[in-house]
Amino acid sequence: MSSDRHTRSMLPIPDRPAPGLTTYDAKHPDTSYPPIEPLVPPKGAPNVLIVLLDDVGFGAASTFGGPCRTPTADRLAARGLRYNRFHTTALCAPTRQALLTGRNHHSVGMGSITELATSAPGNNSVRPNTKAPLATTLKLNGYSTAQFGKCHEVPVWQTSPMGPFDAWPTGGGGFETFYGFIGGENNQWDPALYSGTTPVEPPATAEEGYHLTEDLADHAIGWVRQQKALMPDRPFFIYFAPGATHAPHHVPKEWADRYRGEFNDGWDALRESTFARQKELGVIPEDAELTARHEEIPAWDDMPEELKPVLARQMEVYAGFLEHTDHHVGRLIDTLADLEVLDDTLVCYIIGDNGASAEGTMNGAFNELANFNGMAALETPEFMLSKMDDFGGPDSYNHYSVGWAWANDTPFQWTKQVASHWGGTRNGTIVHWPNGIQQAGGLRSQFTHVIDLAPTILEAAGIPEPTMVNGVLQSPMEGTSMLYSFNEADAPERHDLQYFEMFANRGIYHQGWSAVTKHKTPWVMVGGVLPAFDDDVWELYDGNSDYSQARNLAADYPEKLAELQLLWLIEATKYNVLPLDDRSMERALAESAGRPTLIHGNSQMFFAGMGRLSENSVVNIKNKSFSVTAEVEVPVAGANGVIIAQGGRFGGWSLYLKDGTAKFVYSVLGIHEFTTEAETPIPAGTHQVRMEFAYDGGGLAKGGDVTLFHDGAEVGTGRVQMTQPMVFSADETTDIGYESGTTVTPDYTPATSRFTGRINWVQIDLGADDNDHFIDPEERLRLAMARQ
């Protein structure tokens, strides 16, 4: 650092030209200027690759004793270090924002996922400009930066194609290149992709062999090859964050079939066998105990016999999905080896951004959105068995049973979302850096946390933590560099105090001890009675002698418990955790949550070609009456195609023309489909097509009557028996004049659904009809503005 010519604490690094003689003629012999030198990091700064998988429990990957074979992780661990006390936040978006900033998730506004943001500072999903991302710091110090995969840090009101893009990876996120998706999850067979901030379509279809993880690896490989070809002396920072293995568990069938029959004995047996392997590998202490199954989770023997084959298949699919993901991570690692840069690349392979996901119900799900809508009962055992061979394929949007999530978190209690217990927050992590790590195949047991990665990378690169970025004074990073542990296996841990909180599940770690309380159960998404916060029962564990939180010592050491409870409150106050918020329905609605909405009022107008509009970019038509009116120009030969469609194969609705005849279809989770068809085709010329939906009322998810009109005249009626009350899709969008992603429109594919006439405008209005079923074209804008 002493020989570095730059002062790197203020970013961008100020340009400070040296004063000197200025000559009149460049040919004068005294004319002299120093050569232009590109900005590069300090000498010796390594390349950096962070690999972050999604929804993988500590006990899933073979590297940490699990049943899912992960040869790439095994290979990196053999030449690097395994960390068996590395922690995340118990949920995806909070972990990611913490990783990318080096700050606690509430400090950067990400108390939970962006879809549940409130106006409270710790939960508003808005990263303060006083906490610049790691990628920005590295880029402004001369690193090449690129992100591939999942970005779940964009506030939902900023996810439309119009941005603003401050929170997008290539906007204010510090990455020069981004290829991936915005949101919590995506269809692996037909994803909604972005290149930078531009929507793009997948290069192939599932039938042609496309899969998102392979595509992401292809782009990462292509980028790093080009980077090293054009800038061999400049280090890179790659953040590779595939959507895998978050639900839907999508994987080519042959990968799932590798595990045929391996899980027929169920999750209780899997816990036992995983625990034995963990002991054999030495990734958990010899005296560690296997925690007991809580009564909320049924024993395998108590599950219906007729359902067990499909339950076993769910785990086979998941295991294949994880191995498939690790394989494509391996392709990227192989590329670094081929480029002869792997030994000087600091690789952090984090196997999961939280514990395994228990959001799939006790029976698992063929369409996980059923549970998110409180409609899991529609997926009967008979239905699940009928779909058994389709799990993991393009026709599924599947998840596995809660029991498998519990097994994949061996040896710990609980799962994703439960920030109180290690099953939700402890993830196996590998650090590989042969040029910086002396011991190959070592194990590190110091307490570490995802906020430690950013300061670790800066210390390894010789880059100071910035005090000023883009003119804004920065608050200090809250993580602790892990570099001290790389070559000192027994070094005393430096990160010895850490709070945890997610949906009021909370805990505190201090110098080996942990005090925790579970408040909310992950798979109870609708209904259920929650206790008052002060009625939550706290537990106490001594991690110095109890690795897995198996022995609750609260009754033995009440003073210690009280001390840690107070410490949790202090830390929670310090980092914006308060007020605690365990609401579900209220936080899903922008109005009651207090976050901004992109769309205001009861009316919204669209124009042909608009698309990739997330549900947060469209007026909410759920659980209420609404109408859709479109002015279309129909050629003499008639028109076909989508006028407007929201959602996709796994739930949504569409107004379209088939052979010139207007149709409206409403699909409930892809299980029930209700279609209304006009009695006559619409004639050639300019006309209005209108659909009115009269909601029955009386609660959520009710049905309603459908009426179709041509130019104000009734031409057809129908009935929708039920509706989706909460969400149509996590990744499908609203499109005008076509459909992207999977199609909700019957008889159409994305390739043939484009409207063949002309769409002049489309308007959605909420509420019961209050006109003559016709919108005067000259009045349409006035009406739209008046209703805002």
Protein Blocks (a to p, Z undefined) as FASTA:
>chain_A
ZZpcbdfkbccdddddddddddfblkbmkbccdddddddddehiacddddddehiafklp
mklopabdcfklmmmmmmmccdfbbccehpaklmmmmmmnopafklnopabcfklccfbf
klnopacfklccfklmmmmnopacddehjdfkbcfklmcfnlpaklgmklmnopabdcdd
edjbdcfklccddehjaccddfbdfknopafklmmmmmmmmmmmmmmmmmmmbccddddd
dfbfcdcddddfklmmmmgoklmnojmlmmmmmmmmmmmnopacfkbccddddfklccfk
lpcfklmmmmmmmmmmmmmmmmmmmmmmmmmmmmmmmnopmmmcccdddebjbdcdfklo
jnopfblklmmnopmmmmgfklmmmmmmmgoiakbccdddfklmmmmmpcbecjehiamb
mklmpccdddddfklpfbghiacfbdcdfklmmmmmmmmnopacdfbeghiacdddfbdc
fklmmmmmklccfblcdcddeehiacddeehiacdddfbdfklmggcidddfklpccddd
dfklmmnopaccklmmmmlmmmmmmmmmmmmmmnomaccdfbfklmmpmklnopacfbgc
jbdcddehiahiafklpccfehiacdddddddddfkopedjfbdghjfkoccddddeehi
acddddehhlaccddddfbdcdedjdddddddddebhiehiacdddddeehiafbdcddf
bdcfkbmbfkbccdehiaehjdfbghiafklmpcfbdcfbdcddedjdfbehiacfklmm
mmmmmmZZ
